[in-house]
Amino acid sequence: MTTTGWTAETAAGEYADVNGIELYYERRGTGSPIVLLHGGLGSGEMFGPILPALIERHEVILVDLQGHGRTADVDRPLDVRTMADDVAALIDHLGLDRPDAVGYSLGGGVAWQLGFRHPEKIGRMVTASANIRRSAIYPDMLAQQGQVSAAAAEFMKDTPMYELYQRVAPRPEDFPRLLDKIGAAMAVDFDFTEEVRSIKVPTLVVAADCDMAPPSHYVEVFGLLGGGERDGGWMGEGRPGGGHRLAILPGLTHYNVFSSPLFAAVTLDFLS
C-alpha cells in the first residue's frame, strides 16, 4: 500500500459543532490566521510538505471538510456552498477576525464560495486549481470524473487518498459512500462567472501550468477580476483595483501543486 507523504508532525485537533456538522480542525503556528482548505478525497494533512513554511509566519487552521479526513459525513450532499457555510460558522466559533482563506481544488471551490457568500468574514483569499465553470475542465477529465462512484473503491485501494482515509476517518468503511457523493457532486454543472465578476475579497488565482483546465481558463478568471486589461505600469498603477493577482506555476500539475514550495511562496507573498 502506498503512503501519502503528506503528513507533517502530529497535532491534536478539535471538533466544532457548527452548521449541523462536527467539523474537525487543527491549529498550528502563530501570527495572522489562515484557514487552509484541502482538495477532494484528502484532508488537511495534504499540506504537510508546505505547512512548516506557512506556520513560520501565520497561524494555520487546517480544516477537514464534510466527509473528509477526521470529519464524519452527514446526511446532505457534498456542495461547496454548504461547506463554505460550515467554514464561515467555524470562523465565528473560533472568534477569528477576518482570517485569510487558502483552498486547493475542492477547497479552492469552498474558498470561492466564502468570497461570494461570506465576504465579511475573510481578509484575503487564495484559490488554487479551482475552476469556476465545469465546461472549462478537459473533456477526458470530465469522463474520468463520471466514473467516480462506490464501484471504484476497490480500484483505489493503492492510492494515497484511500490510505489516508483508512488511517484517519472516524468510519473508514464510509469510503465508498464518499466516492458516491464526490461523483454526484462532480456531475453537477456549474458556472460562477457572474459571482466572480462581483468579488470584493482580494484574490490570488493559482494554477499549475498543466492543470485540470487549460491555463487560459485561469487567465480568464483573472480577467473577470479586472486583470490583464492593460500594462501594469512602473508603479503598479495599472494592476486590478481590487488587489487581485494571478500565478501560473511552472512544472506542476493538478496533483502536486498543493504540496509545492512554489505554491507556498506565492501564497505567503500575496498574504503579506
N, C-alpha and C positions, 0 to 999 in steps of 0.2 A: 504494500500500500504506500502511496506517495504521502509526503508530508508537505505542509503548506510553505514553511519557511517564512511565514508572515509574522509569527508571534514575537513580540518584544518581551521584556520581563513581566512576570505575572503580577497583576494588581487586583486588589479586592474591589469588586464593583458593588453596586446597589441597585435596587429596583424602585421605580417611581410609579405609583398608581395614578395614571393620567389618562384621560380621554378613553376610558374603558379598557385599558391595557396595562399590564405590568411591564414597564419598559426598563430594560437593563441598560446601565451606563457605568462608565468608569471615568474618574477624574485624574489627570496626570499633569504634573508641572505647575508652574506659577506664571502669572502675568495676565495680560488681557486674554479673555476666553475665546476659544474656537470650539464650535460644535462640529464634530467630524463624522461624516455620514458615508457608510460603506456601499459597495456595489451589491447587485443581486446574487443570492446564494452565498454571500460572505458574512462578515461581521466586522466589528471594529478592529479585530486582530489583523485584517488585511493590511493595515497601515503600519504594522510593526517595523518594517525596514526604514520608514521615514519618521517614525514617531520621535526618536531621540532628537532629531533636528528641530521638530516642531516644539517640543516641550522645553527646549533651551530658552525659548522666547515667549511662550504662551502657556496658559493652562488649556489643556485639551480635554474636551468632554467627548469620549467615544461612546456612541450610541449603537445598540443593536436594534435594528428596525423590526417591525412586526414580522413574526415567524422566522426570524433570522438569529443566528448565534444563540445567546442565552435568553432571548425574549421569545416566550412561547406564543404560538399563533392564537388568534381569537376568531370568533365566528363573523367574519366580514371579509370581503375581497381585499386583495392587495391593490392599493391605489395610492399613488404618490401624493394625492391631495389629502387623503386621510392621514397618511404617515407624516405629512408636514404639520397637520394639526396636532399629532402626537408630540412632535418635536417642539412646537410652539408651547404646548402645555408643559413640557419638561422645562423649557426655559423659564416659564413662570414658577414652576415648582421649585427650581433651584435659585430663584431670585436673581437671575443673571440680567445685567444691564446691557442690552443690545450686543450680544456676542456676535462674532463673525461666524458665518456658516460655510463650511467647505464640504462638498459632496462629489463623489465619483459614480458615474453610471446611474444605477438606480438612486443612489444617494444624491447625485447631481440633479436628478429629476425632482427629488424631495426638496433640495435647496432652491430650485427654481420656484417651486410652489410656496416655499416660505416667503420668497420675494414677492410673489403675486398676492398671497393671502394674508401674510402677517409681516408686512414690511417694517412696521413699527417695532418689531421685536428683535431685529438683527441690524448689525452695522454694515459690514461688507460681506460679499458673497463670492465664492469660487465654485464654478460648475465645471467639472471635468468629464469629458466623454459623455455628455448628456445631450441627446438630440431633442430638439423642440418640435419635431414633426416626424411621425412614423415613416412617412414615404421617403425621408432622406436616407434611411438605412439601406445598405446594399441589398438587392433582391435575394442573393444567395443566403445572406444572413437572416432575412425575414423567413425564408424557407426553413432554415435551421431552427429558428425560434418556434416555428409552427410544430416542430417535433418534440418540444419540451412538455412532458406530462409525466404522470406517475409511472407510465410504462417504460420510461427511460432510466428509472432509478437503478436498475441492475447494471446498466452500461456505464453508470457514473461512479461506480464504487472505487475506481482507481484515480479519482480526481481530487484536487485539493479541496473543492467545495464539500464533497461527501466526507472526507477525512475530518475537516473542521466541524461540520455539523454533528457527526457522531461523537466527537470529543467534547463538545460544549453544550449542545442543545438539551433543554430540560426533558424533552421527549424525542430521543433520537429516531424512534420509529415513525415520526411525522415527516421524514424526508420526502417520501412520495407525495404526500399531501402538499408540501411546499412546492414541488415541481409542478403539480397540477395548477396551483394558484399563480405561480410565476408564468406558466404557459398561458393561462387565461388572461393575465394582465398584459402580456406582450401582444396578444391578438387584438387588443382594443386599439382602434385608430385614435390618433391624437394630433392636434396641431395647436400649438401655443404661440403662434406668430403674433397675434394682436396683444396678448398678455406681455410678451417680451418688449414690444414697442413702448409699453407704458411703464416699464420697470423703473423704480426710483432708487433702488439699492445699488450702490457702486458694485459692479460685477466684473470679475475676471473670467472670461471664457477660455477654457483649456481643452486641447485635444491632442492626441498623438498624430503624427503625420501619416500613419496608416491605421486609422481608427475604424469604428463600425460604420461610420458615414464618411464621405469624402471631406477633405479639408475645406472645400468650397462651402459646405454646409455651415461650418463654424465661422467662416468669414461672413456668410450671410447673416448669422446671428449677431455678429459684431456690427454689421451694417444696420440691423434693426435697432441697435443701441446708439446709433449715430456715429459709428466708427467707419473708417475707410472712405470718407466722403471728400477729403481734401488733404493736402500736405499738413503734417503735424506742426510745422513751424519751428524756428530756432529755440523758442522758449516753451514749446508745447502748447502754444495758444490755439493750434488747430485740432487738438485732440477732442474726443467726445466730451460734451459738457458734464455728463454725469459721473466722470471718473472711471469709465469702463475701459477694459483692456482685453487684448486677445493674445494667447500664447499657443502656437503650434509647436509641439515638442518633437525634435528630430530623433529618428532611430527607434521609435516606440510604437506600440500597438495598443489596442483597447485592453489587452490582457496583462500589460505590465506598466502602464503609465502611472497607475496609482501608487506603485512602490518605487518609482524612480526618484533619485535625488534632484532631477530637473524639476519635477512636479513640486517637491518641497521648496526648491529655490524660488520658483516664480510665485508660489503661494505666499511665502514669507515676505518676498519683496513687495507684493501687492498689499498685504495686510499691514505693512509698516508705513 
